[in-house]
C-alpha cells in the first residue's frame, strides 16, 4: 500500500462513526454526554491528567460535591447490618497514605470479594461528607492488577506505568472511555498528518500517529511531553492556517476605493466637536482612512476600553465614506443599543444629520434607523431613504439583514459588539453591496482583548487599539459590599442611592435574572465563571422581585423602573428615554435592569450602579457594566454586592475588578483565571472545543511560531492541495466552528 493509500485509509478511520465500532450503549453515551461521535473526536478527547500506580491521589484536595476519579489503596472492608431496616451496609476504607475516605454500598455484600485489602483501584463518584469524613456512596470502580509475579522487570514497569484519567461525566467513567480508546487504537494505522513533513523535521516533532499513541498510552513522561508539545503546536498551527486562508481570501476580494478628494462633511463634523480628539483616535482614523483607500475590503477590529471614544472614530470613518459618495451601516446587537447609537450620532452631527430638511446644513446627510419594532409608515420612510441614498448613515439591528432592505451604495459596515453576531449574519450584510464588490468592514468591541487571544481568534483581521480615555471624564470607583459580613453596609447602600437621586442623579441596579418565570437569565445575561460556586441553594436576585421590594422598602418614594430583554421594544425605548431625561415629569430615578444595559447605553447623569450577586458575572462583564456610570463630568460609584466568602475564587475576581479600572489589565487577569475555551466563547458543557491543549495565556511563543509557519504554508499553497492531512484538519475545525455557532443560535 502506498503512503497516499495509507493516508486515505487513516482519514477514513478518523471520520468513522463510533456507533459502528463500539457497543451502541457506549457510543450513545459518548455522543450525548460529551459530543464525541467519530473516531477522531475520541482520539482528540485527551486525558485530563495521568496517575502513576506508585503514586496515590491526594484525597485532601477533594471538594464536597465534586465528581471525581481517585486512585487509592483499599485499607479495610467491613459489612454490617442496617439498623433501621433489613439489609447490609458494606463500607470500605481507601487511603492515599495521608488521608482516608470511605466507600459505601447498600445491599451489595458481594463486592467484598472485589475490594481486596492492599489492592489499588480507580474509584469514581460524587464526594460527600458523612460525620466529618469524606465518602463516595455507591461509586463505580475498577480494581487494578496487583502486578505481582516473578518477573521483577515487568513488575517495575507495571508500577511506573501512567494511568490516563479522562474528562468524564456522570454515567460515563474514565475507564469506559479508556476501553473505547483501546478499541480504536487497536485498529489505528498511519494517520494523515496536519503538520507538513519538513515542518515536523525542522521542529523535531513526532508524527500524529505516534503523538496520539503517546498521549493515550504513554510509555514514559518524556514520551508524553513530546506528544503534548507536538499536539499543542498543531492546534495553534491549524487555527493559524485557517486564519491565514481567510485573510488571503479577503485580500483577494474587490472593494471600491473610498478616498474622497475632499472631506467637507468630515471637516464640518470635526469643527463641531466640543473636545479635542486624542492622539490614539487620530492614529486609528488614519489607519482606517488608508484601508478605505485600498481596492480590497478593509477587515479591521477596533478595540478600546470603556469610554475610549470608539464611536467617534467609527463615525468619522462613516462620514469619510459618505464624502466619497457611499453609505455606511452600523449593526447593533439590540434595539436599545441601536436607538442609543441613533440618538447619540444625531446629537453629535446636529444639523449635519438633517440634509434637505428645514434647518438642516447645506453640507450633510440623513441618519436612518431600522429596527424590527418600527411602525409601518416609519419603516417605509427609512427604507426609501436607504434605497435612494438620502440616508448616508443607516443604523439598525438584525432588521438590516432582511432581504427587502436595499442600499443605494453600501460602502462600509460597522459592527458593534462583534462577538454577538455570527459570521453568517455579518456576511449577509456584506452581500448588500454593489455586485462584484464587497463593503469595507469595521468591527468594534468594548471588551479589551489580550494580545495572544487577538492573534488566536482575530488572526484574519487587522487590529487597532484605543488605550487613551478622552479628558473630562470623572471615572468610577468600585467597592465590594458583603451583607453577610457587614449587614450595616446593605442599609448604607440604599441610603447612598437615595443621596445620589437627591442630587438629581440617576442610579442603575443590575440583577442576573428577570424573575418572570420564563427562564433564569436575560438574553446575554450573567452566569458564574466556570468552576466557581453559584450560591448553591440560593436564587440570584431578579429584576421584577427586587424592583418591587425596593419601591416598597428602602427606596419608597423614588421612581423605580425596570428594563430587561423580554420587554416590548417600544417599552424599552420609553424606559430609557424616561431614565435619561432628568427633566421628564414621568422620569425614572432608579433603573433596575439586567445586562441589557451592558454596552452602549450612555446616560451622563447616571452616577451610581449597584450590581447584585456580582459573583455571578465575569470580570469583563462587570467592567462593561460599571462603564455605564461616570461617563460625564460627575464621578461614578459602583458597588459589587456579593455573598461569596472571603478567599473564594469568585471573591478574588471581584477584588481584581475593584482594584483597577484598566480594562486591558483586567482582560489579562481574566485570561489567567479562566480556561481558554471560556475566553474564546466556546461551549461550557464539556463538549469538544478546538483548543484542548493550547493555553493562550501561557503559550504565546507557540502561537507566534505557528503563525509564522502557517503564513508561509498558505503563501506557497493557499488551497492546501499538496497537504491533504492539513486540509482535513482545517475542514474539521471549520465544521466545529459552524456547529458551535448553530448551537448558540
Secondary structure as GFF3:
##gff-version 3
##sequence-region A 1 745
A	DSSP	alpha_helix	3	15	.	.	.	ID=ss1
A	DSSP	three_ten_helix	18	20	.	.	.	ID=ss2
A	DSSP	alpha_helix	24	34	.	.	.	ID=ss3
A	DSSP	alpha_helix	39	43	.	.	.	ID=ss4
A	DSSP	beta_strand	47	52	.	.	.	ID=ss5
A	DSSP	three_ten_helix	59	61	.	.	.	ID=ss6
A	DSSP	beta_strand	67	81	.	.	.	ID=ss7
A	DSSP	beta_strand	88	95	.	.	.	ID=ss8
A	DSSP	beta_strand	100	106	.	.	.	ID=ss9
A	DSSP	three_ten_helix	109	113	.	.	.	ID=ss10
A	DSSP	beta_strand	120	130	.	.	.	ID=ss11
A	DSSP	beta_strand	133	137	.	.	.	ID=ss12
A	DSSP	beta_strand	140	143	.	.	.	ID=ss13
A	DSSP	alpha_helix	152	160	.	.	.	ID=ss14
A	DSSP	beta_strand	162	166	.	.	.	ID=ss15
A	DSSP	alpha_helix	174	187	.	.	.	ID=ss16
A	DSSP	alpha_helix	197	203	.	.	.	ID=ss17
A	DSSP	alpha_helix	208	216	.	.	.	ID=ss18
A	DSSP	alpha_helix	221	252	.	.	.	ID=ss19
A	DSSP	alpha_helix	264	272	.	.	.	ID=ss20
A	DSSP	alpha_helix	279	292	.	.	.	ID=ss21
A	DSSP	beta_strand	299	304	.	.	.	ID=ss22
A	DSSP	alpha_helix	310	323	.	.	.	ID=ss23
A	DSSP	beta_strand	327	331	.	.	.	ID=ss24
A	DSSP	alpha_helix	335	349	.	.	.	ID=ss25
A	DSSP	three_ten_helix	350	353	.	.	.	ID=ss26
A	DSSP	beta_strand	366	370	.	.	.	ID=ss27
A	DSSP	alpha_helix	376	388	.	.	.	ID=ss28
A	DSSP	beta_strand	391	396	.	.	.	ID=ss29
A	DSSP	three_ten_helix	398	401	.	.	.	ID=ss30
A	DSSP	beta_strand	410	416	.	.	.	ID=ss31
A	DSSP	three_ten_helix	418	420	.	.	.	ID=ss32
A	DSSP	alpha_helix	423	430	.	.	.	ID=ss33
A	DSSP	beta_strand	440	445	.	.	.	ID=ss34
A	DSSP	alpha_helix	451	457	.	.	.	ID=ss35
A	DSSP	beta_strand	462	466	.	.	.	ID=ss36
A	DSSP	beta_strand	476	481	.	.	.	ID=ss37
A	DSSP	alpha_helix	487	502	.	.	.	ID=ss38
A	DSSP	beta_strand	506	510	.	.	.	ID=ss39
A	DSSP	alpha_helix	543	552	.	.	.	ID=ss40
A	DSSP	beta_strand	560	563	.	.	.	ID=ss41
A	DSSP	alpha_helix	569	580	.	.	.	ID=ss42
A	DSSP	beta_strand	590	593	.	.	.	ID=ss43
A	DSSP	three_ten_helix	595	597	.	.	.	ID=ss44
A	DSSP	beta_strand	606	611	.	.	.	ID=ss45
A	DSSP	three_ten_helix	614	616	.	.	.	ID=ss46
A	DSSP	alpha_helix	619	626	.	.	.	ID=ss47
A	DSSP	beta_strand	636	641	.	.	.	ID=ss48
A	DSSP	alpha_helix	649	659	.	.	.	ID=ss49
A	DSSP	alpha_helix	663	673	.	.	.	ID=ss50
A	DSSP	alpha_helix	676	679	.	.	.	ID=ss51
A	DSSP	alpha_helix	700	716	.	.	.	ID=ss52
A	DSSP	alpha_helix	724	744	.	.	.	ID=ss53
###
